[in-house]
C-alpha cells in the first residue's frame, strides 16, 4: 500500500471519529423527547369523600401535579373536570364533556338531571341518556376512594361515536 493511500484512509477514519464524537451528544439532546415514553397521569386526587353530599352531583377540577411536554415541565396543570356522585362509601365519576359534540354538561338540580346546553341532550343521575342526540351515556371514569380521598383517572373520549374510544 502506498504511503499516500494510507494517509487518506487514516485521515478519513480520524475525521469520521471526530464527527461522530461531536454529533452523538447533539443527536441525543435533540432526540430526547422522541425517546421519552408517555407517562400516564394515573389516579389524581379530586375531593375529600366527606365533602361530597349524598346523591348530589358535585363538580370537581382535575389537576395534575406536574406534566412534561418535550423539554418543559409544567406544575399544577388543569386537565378538566368531573362530576362526582356519592352513594354511601361509593363514588361515581362522570366526565363533564358531552359525548355528542364535546360541550360541557351541567347539573340541573330542579329537573334532577344533567343537561348539555348545545343540542339538548339530557342524562340521569347515573349518566344514562334520557333525551337528545347523544350517541352514548356520559363517560364514566375510573375512580377510587383511598384514605378518605377521591381519586380519578382522567381521560378524554372521542365524541359523536356510540363506542367509548379514548382520544
Number of C-alpha atoms within 10 A of each C-alpha: 5 6 7 9 10 11 11 11 11 12 12 12 12 12 12 12 12 11 11 12 11 11 11 10 11 11 10 12 10 11 12 12 14 10 9 9 8 10 8 10 16 13 16 18 21 21 20 14 20 12 11 18 14 15 13 16 25 17 20 16 14 22 18 20 13 12 15 12 9 11 9 7 9 11 11 11 12 12 13 16 19 24 25 27 21 20 13 10 10 13 21 21 29 26 23 24 22 29 28 22 17 16 15 15 23 19 21 13 10 6 9 13 19 26 23 24 13 13 15 12 21 25 25 17 16 16 20 16 20 15 13 14 15 24 18 19 22 25 20 18 18 16 21 19 16 11 8 13 16 23 22 24 17 24 17 17 17 15 21 16 14 13 13 18 10 9 8
